[in-house]
Amino acid sequence: MKPNTFFNRMNRKNLPEHMQAAWDDSMAVHDDATFVEVLGNSPKIYDWYMDDFYKKIFYSGRIDIRIVELVRLRLANIHGCAFCNRGDTIDALRAGISEEQISNLENYQNGPFSDKEKAVLTLADVMVLTNPNGSVSKEIYIECKEYFTDSEMIELGVIMAVLCGMAKFIFAYDLVEKEDYCPFIPSKN
């Protein structure tokens, strides 16, 4: 389901140069640049998301890139973001996640994942938007604590919170293509 936002879309030529490059990348991967065009109304917000969140936190190197890519792809798969699934799959493969792992994310407990990967994917299931009562139980904490420090679990929690919050934003503002199974497709009034 292609985006159909009410928000003003900035023409590529009116975007800052770095956002023009993002527009080009988005068109190459998604054949759609609604996200970049709408955020062109607020380049400082776009820059915060790309520079402060992605460069300083997500890609900081404090947590293995394979772990954060697995978490991000798991959340995108559950949320049903076609835009995210395409881009996140490319990044996951680039990070060394196998196609077999990607195709088994839905059933990760029985899939080709290490115990560490299963633990963090369980943590992602707590954070996902479709789990409004999700909570880190003692069992989940103990399982994750075997592989992650409290500092790493806090950082993972904030990463997932930002990703889930952005998912809500991009769905509510209709900025990205959604999968047919996306639970956040608005009802027609």
Beta strands, then each sheet from edge to edge (+ up, - down):
end
